[in-house]
Amino acid sequence: MRVGDELGGHIVSGHVDGIGTVAERADDGDSIRLTVRAPAALMRFIAAKGSVTVDGVSLTVNRVEDARDGGTFEVNVIPHTMGVTTLGAARPGTRVNLEIDMLARYVQRLTART
């Protein structure tokens, strides 16, 4: 990227931070809505209208539900993405790799008590 270029998506490094499990898959207009269960260690970094990477695909988070053992988040996946990534085969019970947004890591580190 060059200075001044538009950033579309979010900054990721390609590292897997944890494993989630697809809890639900539902048609939602022209897209598919996936609900993913994630561990508590990652849920604190996932926010509605923020970003998360699921199986290497950068997605916008629509909804977050916290629970004692972690929680769930929802993302919508468009038909093109379903056709060219592993998300097209994702069904309830499918394990997926999760990566949190890099900026969320820095915010957490900067605001952590030492």
Buried (B, 14 or more C-beta within 10 A) or exposed (E): EEEEEEEEEBEBEEEEBBEBBBBEBEEEEEBBBBBBBBBEEBBBBBBEEBBBBBBBBBBEBBEBEEEEEBBBBBBBBEEEBBEEBBBEEBEEEBEBBBBBBBEBBEEEEEEEEE
